[in-house]
């Protein structure tokens, strides 16, 4: 149960709606039990009165009005309880998803890198949904059941102390024992059901996303078979779950029958020391109606296994410590957006070798630095450290003369524009994918950014409302890259970080993009990563990395004259 504590704290925000829901649920059950109990006594009393002289004095109107009032109260209470409880629960789940996402975002790319996309989606949707069982199936039924039993016992004790205490004691014992028994029965199956549901979604998403490639390589049938196997396991879990629910309901009906026999036997000689009269029917129907208090609990606790498993899966994210922690307050810095690496060393988690070794590097404000080197030399790692995807193992980085660890996240994101190797395209419109870089940008500004990167044709048919699809599947790699460049133009930050921005572009487009950089990024601090040694004479300095170390540094012409490693690489073009 300790796994549920982080979520129970969120209940404080919605205490009024949740408490009102339980109050309405209690009122509805009270009206339902009162309706059946009063009806049973009224019918019996009316029959007895009709056979005696009491038919002339028996008050038919007041009990009849009570029956009608209880019926209307039950209907209204049931509707109100559903509206209030579900409204509060949906708001709670909304807050829980936001809470989960705020905990997830700082873990990227560190702790969250080993969680599959489909599994993460399942946690955000299905596992969060399972948390509503805590209130709707556990807390609310237990609280309402306890107060309902106490109130029913008090009412019946007013008629007969022995009968009231007997019924109350048996109901309270069942309220305690029943959940424990069926929690044990459903725990293992509930855990398997939750995990198999996640596995089915992962297998299905893998099949959907890779259908074209799987078909081309003849592996589609194997993945489809994996989906079928996962589905079979889930259906088996659901069958066991249904059988346990049916057994719980059946045993509860059986217990109701035996308890009814017991109460009739105890009340046969009369209620409250009186001669046998219609109050026996009142006790009998009260016993029958009392099991409405236990019905929600009959199979509810077998859901606890599912809920606890979902809570554990969510806690793997919520309770994880992020690799990088940002300052809560904005840093004070100069207006000269320089970049400085001071003896920086870094190794990725679980990596045996350092990605960077004692790197000392400075990019003055307004200067443009090109970083070249072979794949795996540590070029992209430099940008990830500036973006604070990771923190250095030793040494430190300064932006605008201030340690980067003192910068708040909004401050850092506002000051940098990044074009990464993989440009992520949202499953939305062209407008959505551009305005994320500048939410207040006008339509004209968005179209100008597209024109600058030669993508005006994307807005020809439906304009900026053109749908790009999941991951921009209808776009080429070069078009995705140019959308990333367009975002950098719109964001217009003083520091620009470009990771292979011309990769996948033809020579004419590459030349156009390089001219675009000179025009729009002339007064900005630019780090440009590339493995193509062309147009580098336009940069203020070039840094050659090999195996995480700076091998050569200087202007293009000076490095050529030095005839070192950079000269050798340049000669191979």
C-alpha positions as CSV (number, residue, x, y, z in Angstrom):
1,X,0.0,0.0,0.0
2,X,3.0,2.2,0.4
3,X,3.2,2.5,-3.4
4,X,-0.1,4.4,-3.4
5,X,1.0,7.2,-1.0
6,X,2.3,9.6,-3.8
7,X,-1.2,9.5,-5.4
8,X,-3.2,9.8,-2.2
9,X,-1.6,13.1,-1.6
10,X,-3.2,14.5,-4.8
11,X,-6.6,13.8,-3.2
12,X,-6.2,16.8,-1.0
13,X,-6.8,19.1,-3.9
14,X,-10.1,17.5,-4.7
15,X,-11.2,16.7,-1.2
16,X,-14.5,18.5,-1.5
17,X,-15.7,16.8,-4.7
18,X,-14.5,13.4,-3.5
19,X,-16.1,13.8,-0.1
20,X,-19.4,15.1,-1.6
21,X,-19.4,12.0,-3.9
22,X,-19.1,9.7,-0.9
23,X,-21.8,11.6,0.9
24,X,-24.2,11.3,-2.0
25,X,-23.3,7.6,-2.3
26,X,-24.1,7.1,1.3
27,X,-27.4,9.0,0.9
28,X,-28.3,6.9,-2.1
29,X,-27.6,3.6,-0.3
30,X,-29.5,4.8,2.7
31,X,-32.5,5.7,0.5
32,X,-32.2,2.3,-1.3
33,X,-32.1,0.3,2.0
34,X,-34.9,2.5,3.4
35,X,-37.0,1.9,0.3
36,X,-36.8,-1.9,0.5
37,X,-37.2,-2.0,4.3
38,X,-40.1,0.4,4.4
39,X,-41.8,-1.3,1.5
40,X,-41.5,-4.7,3.1
41,X,-43.0,-3.5,6.4
42,X,-45.7,-1.4,4.6
43,X,-46.9,-4.3,2.5
44,X,-47.0,-6.7,5.5
45,X,-48.6,-4.1,7.8
46,X,-51.2,-3.3,5.1
47,X,-52.0,-7.0,4.7
48,X,-52.4,-7.5,8.4
49,X,-54.5,-4.3,8.8
50,X,-56.8,-5.4,5.9
51,X,-57.6,-8.6,7.8
52,X,-58.4,-6.9,11.0
53,X,-60.4,-3.9,12.3
54,X,-57.2,-1.8,12.0
55,X,-58.0,-1.3,8.3
56,X,-60.2,1.7,9.3
57,X,-57.5,3.4,11.3
58,X,-54.2,2.3,9.6
59,X,-52.3,5.2,8.1
60,X,-51.7,4.3,4.5
61,X,-50.6,7.7,3.3
62,X,-47.6,8.4,5.4
63,X,-45.7,5.1,4.6
64,X,-46.8,5.4,1.0
65,X,-45.3,8.9,0.9
66,X,-42.1,7.6,2.5
67,X,-41.8,4.9,-0.2
68,X,-42.2,7.4,-3.0
69,X,-39.8,9.8,-1.3
70,X,-37.1,7.1,-0.9
71,X,-37.6,6.1,-4.5
72,X,-37.1,9.6,-5.8
73,X,-34.2,10.2,-3.4
74,X,-32.5,7.0,-4.6
75,X,-32.8,8.1,-8.3
76,X,-31.6,11.6,-7.7
77,X,-28.8,10.5,-5.3
78,X,-27.6,7.9,-7.8
79,X,-27.4,10.5,-10.6
80,X,-25.8,13.1,-8.4
81,X,-23.3,10.7,-7.0
82,X,-22.2,9.6,-10.5
83,X,-21.9,13.2,-11.7
84,X,-19.9,14.4,-8.7
85,X,-17.7,11.4,-8.2
86,X,-16.8,11.0,-11.9
87,X,-16.2,14.7,-12.3
88,X,-13.8,14.7,-9.3
89,X,-12.1,11.5,-10.5
90,X,-11.6,12.8,-14.0
91,X,-10.1,16.0,-12.6
92,X,-7.9,13.9,-10.3
93,X,-6.7,11.8,-13.2
94,X,-5.9,15.0,-15.2
95,X,-3.8,16.3,-12.3
96,X,-2.1,12.9,-12.0
97,X,-1.2,12.9,-15.7
98,X,0.3,16.4,-15.4
99,X,2.1,15.4,-12.2
100,X,3.4,12.3,-14.0
101,X,4.6,14.3,-17.0
102,X,6.3,16.9,-14.9
103,X,8.3,14.1,-13.2
104,X,9.0,12.4,-16.6
105,X,10.3,15.4,-18.5
106,X,13.5,16.0,-16.3
107,X,14.4,12.3,-16.7
108,X,14.8,12.6,-20.5
109,X,17.2,11.4,-21.9
110,X,18.8,9.9,-18.8
111,X,16.5,7.6,-16.7
112,X,13.7,7.4,-19.3
113,X,16.0,6.3,-22.2
114,X,15.5,2.6,-21.4
115,X,11.6,2.8,-21.4
116,X,10.0,1.9,-24.7
117,X,7.7,4.6,-26.3
118,X,4.7,2.2,-26.2
119,X,5.4,1.3,-22.6
120,X,5.7,5.0,-21.6
121,X,2.4,5.6,-23.4
122,X,0.8,2.7,-21.5
123,X,1.9,4.2,-18.2
124,X,0.6,7.6,-19.1
125,X,-2.8,6.3,-20.1
126,X,-3.7,2.8,-18.7
127,X,-1.7,2.9,-15.5
128,X,-2.9,6.4,-14.6
129,X,-6.5,5.2,-15.4
130,X,-6.0,2.4,-12.9
131,X,-5.5,4.9,-10.2
132,X,-9.3,5.7,-10.3
133,X,-9.9,2.3,-8.7
134,X,-8.3,3.6,-5.5
135,X,-11.2,6.0,-5.0
136,X,-14.1,4.5,-6.9
137,X,-13.6,0.8,-5.9
138,X,-11.6,1.0,-2.7
139,X,-11.8,4.2,-0.6
140,X,-15.4,5.2,-1.4
141,X,-17.1,1.8,-0.9
142,X,-15.2,1.1,2.3
143,X,-16.0,4.5,3.9
144,X,-19.6,4.3,2.8
145,X,-19.9,0.7,3.9
146,X,-18.6,1.4,7.4
147,X,-20.9,4.4,8.0
148,X,-23.8,2.6,6.4
149,X,-23.4,-0.5,8.6
150,X,-23.1,1.7,11.7
151,X,-26.3,3.7,10.8
152,X,-28.3,0.6,9.8
153,X,-27.3,-1.1,13.1
154,X,-28.3,2.0,15.1
155,X,-31.7,2.1,13.4
156,X,-32.4,-1.7,13.9
157,X,-31.2,-1.6,17.5
158,X,-34.0,1.0,18.1
159,X,-36.5,-1.8,17.3
160,X,-34.5,-4.8,18.7
161,X,-31.0,-4.6,20.3
162,X,-30.2,-8.2,19.7
163,X,-31.2,-8.3,16.1
164,X,-29.6,-5.0,15.3
165,X,-26.2,-5.9,16.9
166,X,-26.3,-9.4,15.3
167,X,-26.8,-8.0,11.8
168,X,-24.3,-5.2,12.3
169,X,-21.6,-7.5,13.6
170,X,-21.9,-10.0,10.8
171,X,-21.9,-7.2,8.1
172,X,-18.8,-5.6,9.7
173,X,-17.0,-8.9,9.9
174,X,-17.8,-9.5,6.2
175,X,-16.6,-6.0,5.4
176,X,-13.2,-6.8,6.9
177,X,-12.8,-10.4,5.8
178,X,-14.2,-10.2,2.3
179,X,-11.7,-7.7,0.8
180,X,-8.8,-9.5,2.3
181,X,-9.8,-12.9,0.9
182,X,-10.5,-11.6,-2.6
183,X,-7.4,-9.4,-2.7
184,X,-5.3,-12.5,-2.1
185,X,-7.2,-14.4,-4.8
186,X,-6.9,-11.7,-7.4
187,X,-3.4,-10.3,-6.5
188,X,-1.3,-12.5,-8.7
189,X,-3.7,-12.4,-11.7
190,X,-4.1,-8.6,-11.3
191,X,-0.4,-8.1,-11.6
192,X,-0.1,-10.3,-14.6
193,X,-3.1,-8.6,-16.2
194,X,-1.5,-5.2,-15.9
195,X,1.9,-6.4,-17.3
196,X,0.3,-8.3,-20.1
197,X,-1.9,-5.4,-21.1
198,X,1.3,-3.3,-21.4
199,X,3.0,-6.0,-23.4
200,X,0.1,-6.2,-25.8
201,X,0.3,-2.5,-26.5
202,X,4.0,-2.6,-27.0
203,X,3.8,-5.5,-29.4
204,X,0.9,-3.8,-31.3
205,X,2.7,-0.5,-31.6
206,X,5.9,-2.1,-32.8
207,X,3.9,-3.9,-35.5
208,X,2.1,-0.7,-36.6
209,X,5.1,1.5,-36.7
210,X,7.3,-1.0,-38.5
211,X,4.7,-2.6,-40.7
212,X,6.3,-1.5,-44.0
213,X,9.8,-2.6,-43.0
214,X,8.6,-5.8,-41.4
215,X,6.7,-6.7,-44.6
216,X,9.7,-5.9,-46.8
217,X,12.0,-8.2,-44.7
218,X,9.4,-11.0,-44.3
219,X,9.2,-10.6,-40.5
220,X,5.6,-9.3,-40.3
221,X,4.0,-12.6,-39.6
222,X,6.4,-13.2,-36.7
223,X,5.4,-9.9,-35.1
224,X,1.7,-10.6,-35.7
225,X,2.2,-13.9,-33.9
226,X,3.7,-12.1,-31.0
227,X,0.7,-9.9,-30.8
228,X,-1.6,-13.0,-30.8
229,X,0.4,-14.6,-28.0
230,X,0.2,-11.4,-25.9
231,X,-3.5,-11.1,-26.6
232,X,-4.0,-14.8,-25.5
233,X,-2.3,-14.2,-22.2
234,X,-4.4,-11.0,-21.6
235,X,-7.6,-12.8,-22.4
236,X,-6.6,-15.6,-20.0
237,X,-6.1,-13.0,-17.3
238,X,-9.4,-11.4,-18.0
239,X,-11.1,-14.8,-17.8
240,X,-9.7,-15.5,-14.4
241,X,-10.7,-12.0,-13.3
242,X,-14.3,-12.5,-14.5
243,X,-14.4,-15.9,-12.6
244,X,-13.2,-14.3,-9.4
245,X,-15.8,-11.5,-9.8
246,X,-18.5,-14.0,-10.4
247,X,-17.5,-16.1,-7.4
248,X,-17.4,-13.0,-5.2
249,X,-20.9,-12.0,-6.3
250,X,-22.2,-15.6,-6.0
251,X,-20.8,-16.1,-2.5
252,X,-22.1,-12.8,-1.4
253,X,-25.7,-13.7,-2.5
254,X,-25.3,-17.1,-0.7
255,X,-24.2,-15.3,2.5
256,X,-27.1,-12.9,2.1
257,X,-29.5,-15.9,2.0
258,X,-28.0,-17.6,5.0
259,X,-28.0,-14.4,7.0
260,X,-31.7,-13.8,6.0
261,X,-32.5,-17.3,7.4
262,X,-30.7,-16.5,10.6
263,X,-32.5,-13.2,11.1
264,X,-35.9,-14.8,10.4
265,X,-35.2,-17.5,12.9
266,X,-34.2,-15.0,15.6
267,X,-37.2,-12.7,14.8
268,X,-39.7,-15.5,14.6
269,X,-41.0,-15.0,18.1
270,X,-41.4,-11.3,17.7
271,X,-39.3,-8.1,17.5
272,X,-38.4,-6.1,20.6
273,X,-40.3,-8.6,22.9
274,X,-43.6,-8.1,21.1
275,X,-45.8,-10.7,19.5
276,X,-45.0,-11.6,15.9
277,X,-46.0,-8.7,13.7
278,X,-45.0,-6.9,10.5
279,X,-41.8,-5.8,12.1
280,X,-40.5,-9.3,11.2
281,X,-40.8,-8.3,7.6
282,X,-39.0,-5.0,8.3
283,X,-36.0,-7.0,9.8
284,X,-36.1,-9.5,6.9
285,X,-36.1,-6.8,4.2
286,X,-33.5,-4.7,6.0
287,X,-31.3,-7.8,6.0
288,X,-31.8,-8.3,2.2
289,X,-31.2,-4.6,1.5
290,X,-28.1,-4.4,3.7
291,X,-26.1,-6.3,1.2
292,X,-26.1,-3.3,-1.1
293,X,-23.5,-2.0,1.3
294,X,-21.2,-5.0,0.5
295,X,-21.9,-5.4,-3.3
296,X,-19.4,-2.7,-4.4
297,X,-16.8,-4.4,-2.2
298,X,-17.5,-8.0,-3.3
299,X,-15.0,-8.0,-6.2
300,X,-13.4,-4.6,-5.8
301,X,-10.3,-5.7,-4.0
302,X,-9.2,-8.0,-6.7
303,X,-8.6,-4.8,-8.6
304,X,-6.1,-3.8,-5.9
305,X,-3.5,-6.1,-7.4
306,X,-3.8,-4.3,-10.7
307,X,-3.8,-0.9,-9.1
308,X,-0.6,-1.6,-7.0
309,X,1.2,-3.0,-10.1
310,X,0.3,0.2,-12.0
311,X,1.4,2.3,-9.1
312,X,4.8,0.5,-9.0
313,X,5.2,1.1,-12.8
314,X,4.3,4.8,-12.3
315,X,6.7,5.1,-9.3
316,X,9.6,3.9,-11.5
317,X,9.2,7.3,-13.2
318,X,7.8,9.5,-10.4
319,X,10.3,8.6,-7.7
320,X,13.4,8.5,-10.0
321,X,16.0,11.2,-9.5
322,X,16.8,13.1,-12.7
323,X,20.4,13.2,-14.0
324,X,20.2,17.0,-14.3
325,X,18.6,19.4,-11.8
326,X,18.1,23.0,-12.9
327,X,18.2,26.0,-10.6
328,X,14.9,27.4,-9.5
329,X,16.0,31.0,-10.0
330,X,17.4,32.7,-13.1
331,X,21.1,33.4,-13.2
332,X,22.6,36.8,-13.5
333,X,24.8,37.0,-16.6
334,X,26.3,39.4,-19.1
335,X,24.7,40.3,-22.4
336,X,27.7,38.8,-24.2
337,X,26.6,35.2,-24.9
338,X,30.0,33.5,-25.0
339,X,30.5,29.8,-24.4
340,X,33.4,28.4,-22.4
341,X,34.4,24.8,-21.6
342,X,36.9,24.5,-18.7
343,X,38.6,21.1,-18.6
344,X,35.4,19.3,-19.2
345,X,35.3,15.4,-19.0
346,X,32.2,13.3,-19.5
347,X,31.2,9.7,-19.9
348,X,27.7,8.4,-20.7
349,X,26.0,6.2,-18.0
350,X,27.3,2.6,-18.1
351,X,29.9,3.6,-20.7
352,X,33.5,2.3,-20.1
353,X,35.2,5.1,-22.0
354,X,35.0,8.9,-21.7
355,X,33.2,10.7,-24.5
356,X,35.1,13.9,-23.7
357,X,38.5,14.3,-22.0
358,X,39.7,17.5,-20.5
359,X,38.1,19.7,-23.2
360,X,38.9,23.4,-22.8
361,X,37.3,25.5,-25.4
362,X,36.0,29.1,-25.7
363,X,33.7,30.7,-28.2
364,X,33.5,34.5,-27.8
365,X,30.2,36.2,-28.2
366,X,29.1,36.7,-31.8
367,X,31.7,34.2,-33.1
368,X,31.1,31.1,-35.1
369,X,32.8,27.8,-34.3
370,X,32.8,24.7,-36.5
371,X,33.5,21.4,-34.8
372,X,34.6,18.6,-37.1
373,X,35.7,15.0,-36.5
374,X,34.8,11.5,-37.2
375,X,31.6,9.8,-36.0
376,X,31.9,9.1,-32.3
377,X,34.5,11.7,-31.6
378,X,32.3,13.6,-29.1
379,X,30.9,16.4,-31.3
380,X,27.3,15.9,-30.5
381,X,28.1,15.4,-26.8
382,X,29.4,19.0,-26.6
383,X,26.0,20.3,-27.7
384,X,24.2,17.9,-25.3
385,X,26.2,19.3,-22.4
386,X,25.4,22.9,-23.4
387,X,21.7,22.0,-23.6
388,X,22.1,20.2,-20.2
389,X,20.8,16.9,-21.4
390,X,23.7,15.7,-19.2
391,X,26.0,17.3,-16.7
392,X,29.8,17.1,-16.8
393,X,31.7,14.5,-14.8
394,X,34.4,17.1,-14.1
395,X,35.1,20.6,-15.2
396,X,32.4,23.2,-15.9
397,X,30.7,25.1,-18.7
398,X,30.1,28.8,-18.7
399,X,27.5,30.7,-20.7
400,X,27.7,34.4,-20.8
401,X,30.3,34.3,-18.1
402,X,28.1,32.3,-15.7
403,X,28.3,28.7,-14.7
404,X,25.6,26.9,-16.8
405,X,24.4,25.0,-13.6
406,X,23.1,28.4,-12.2
407,X,20.8,28.9,-15.2
408,X,17.2,28.0,-14.9
409,X,15.7,25.8,-17.5
410,X,13.4,28.5,-19.1
411,X,16.3,30.9,-19.2
412,X,18.6,28.4,-20.9
413,X,15.9,27.3,-23.4
414,X,15.1,30.9,-24.3
415,X,18.8,31.7,-24.9
416,X,19.5,28.7,-27.2
417,X,18.3,27.5,-30.6
418,X,19.1,23.9,-31.4
419,X,18.9,22.0,-34.7
420,X,19.7,18.4,-33.8
421,X,20.5,15.5,-36.0
422,X,17.1,14.0,-35.6
423,X,14.4,16.7,-36.0
424,X,11.2,15.6,-34.3
425,X,8.0,16.3,-36.2
426,X,4.8,16.4,-34.2
427,X,1.7,14.6,-35.4
428,X,0.0,17.8,-36.3
429,X,-0.2,20.7,-38.8
430,X,2.6,22.6,-40.3
431,X,1.6,25.5,-38.1
432,X,1.8,23.4,-35.0
433,X,5.4,22.3,-35.9
434,X,6.6,25.8,-36.5
435,X,4.8,27.8,-33.8
436,X,6.3,25.7,-31.1
437,X,9.5,27.6,-31.6
438,X,7.7,31.0,-31.4
439,X,4.1,30.7,-30.1
440,X,3.3,34.4,-30.8
441,X,4.7,34.4,-34.4
442,X,2.3,35.7,-37.0
443,X,1.3,33.7,-40.1
444,X,3.5,35.9,-42.2
445,X,6.5,35.2,-40.1
446,X,5.8,31.4,-40.3
447,X,5.5,31.6,-44.1
448,X,8.7,33.7,-44.4
449,X,10.6,31.1,-42.3
450,X,9.4,28.3,-44.7
451,X,10.4,30.4,-47.7
452,X,13.9,31.0,-46.2
453,X,14.5,27.2,-46.1
454,X,12.8,26.6,-49.5
455,X,9.8,24.8,-48.1
456,X,7.1,27.1,-49.4
457,X,5.6,24.2,-51.4
458,X,4.5,22.5,-48.2
459,X,2.0,25.3,-47.6
460,X,0.6,25.4,-51.2
461,X,-2.5,23.4,-50.8
462,X,-3.8,23.7,-47.3
463,X,-1.5,26.5,-46.2
464,X,-0.1,26.3,-42.7
465,X,-2.9,23.9,-41.8
466,X,-1.4,21.1,-43.9
467,X,-1.2,17.9,-41.9
468,X,2.3,16.4,-41.6
469,X,1.3,13.1,-40.0
470,X,2.9,10.9,-37.4
471,X,6.6,11.8,-37.2
472,X,6.3,13.6,-40.5
473,X,6.3,10.4,-42.4
474,X,5.4,12.1,-45.7
475,X,8.4,14.4,-45.4
476,X,11.9,13.5,-46.6
477,X,14.9,13.6,-44.3
478,X,16.1,16.9,-45.9
479,X,12.6,18.5,-45.4
480,X,12.5,17.5,-41.8
481,X,16.0,19.0,-41.3
482,X,14.9,22.3,-43.0
483,X,11.8,22.5,-40.7
484,X,14.3,22.3,-37.8
485,X,16.3,25.2,-39.3
486,X,13.1,27.2,-39.8
487,X,12.3,26.7,-36.1
488,X,15.8,28.0,-35.2
489,X,15.1,31.1,-37.3
490,X,11.7,31.7,-35.6
491,X,13.1,31.2,-32.1
492,X,15.9,33.8,-32.8
493,X,18.0,33.0,-29.7
494,X,21.4,34.6,-29.2
495,X,23.1,31.1,-29.1
496,X,22.6,28.8,-32.0
497,X,23.7,25.1,-31.8
498,X,23.6,23.2,-35.1
499,X,24.3,19.5,-35.3
500,X,24.9,18.4,-38.9
501,X,22.2,20.8,-40.3
502,X,23.1,20.2,-43.9
503,X,23.1,16.5,-43.7
504,X,20.8,15.0,-46.4
505,X,20.6,18.2,-48.4
506,X,21.7,18.5,-52.1
507,X,24.5,20.8,-52.9
508,X,22.3,23.7,-54.1
509,X,20.1,23.6,-51.0
510,X,23.2,23.2,-48.8
511,X,24.7,26.3,-50.4
512,X,21.4,28.2,-49.8
513,X,21.3,27.1,-46.2
514,X,24.9,28.2,-45.6
515,X,24.1,31.6,-47.0
516,X,21.0,31.7,-44.8
517,X,23.2,31.1,-41.8
518,X,25.4,34.0,-42.7
519,X,22.5,36.3,-43.2
520,X,20.4,35.4,-40.0
521,X,23.1,34.2,-37.6
522,X,25.7,36.9,-38.3
523,X,25.5,38.5,-34.8
524,X,24.9,35.3,-32.9
525,X,27.2,32.8,-31.1
526,X,27.1,29.7,-33.3
527,X,28.5,26.2,-32.8
528,X,28.2,24.3,-36.1
529,X,28.9,20.5,-36.0
530,X,29.7,18.8,-39.3
531,X,31.7,16.0,-40.8
532,X,31.7,17.6,-44.2
533,X,34.7,19.9,-44.6
534,X,33.1,22.4,-46.9
535,X,32.4,26.1,-46.4
536,X,34.5,26.1,-43.2
537,X,36.5,29.1,-44.3
538,X,33.5,31.2,-43.4
539,X,33.9,30.3,-39.7
540,X,35.9,32.2,-37.1
541,X,37.5,29.0,-35.8
542,X,37.5,25.3,-36.4
543,X,37.9,22.6,-33.7
544,X,39.0,19.1,-34.7
545,X,37.9,16.4,-32.2
546,X,39.3,12.9,-32.1
547,X,38.4,10.3,-29.4
548,X,36.9,13.1,-27.2
549,X,40.0,15.3,-27.2
550,X,40.8,18.5,-29.1
551,X,43.4,17.6,-31.7
552,X,43.6,20.9,-33.5
553,X,42.1,24.4,-33.1
554,X,42.3,27.5,-35.3
555,X,41.1,29.3,-38.4
556,X,40.7,27.3,-41.6
557,X,43.6,28.9,-43.3
558,X,46.0,28.4,-40.3
559,X,45.1,24.8,-40.0
560,X,45.7,24.2,-43.7
561,X,49.1,25.9,-43.4
562,X,50.0,23.8,-40.4
563,X,49.5,20.6,-42.6
564,X,48.3,18.5,-39.7
565,X,45.4,16.2,-39.3
566,X,42.9,18.7,-40.5
567,X,44.9,19.2,-43.7
568,X,45.0,15.5,-44.3
569,X,41.2,15.2,-43.9
570,X,40.7,18.2,-46.2
571,X,42.9,16.7,-48.8
572,X,40.6,13.6,-49.0
573,X,37.7,15.7,-50.3
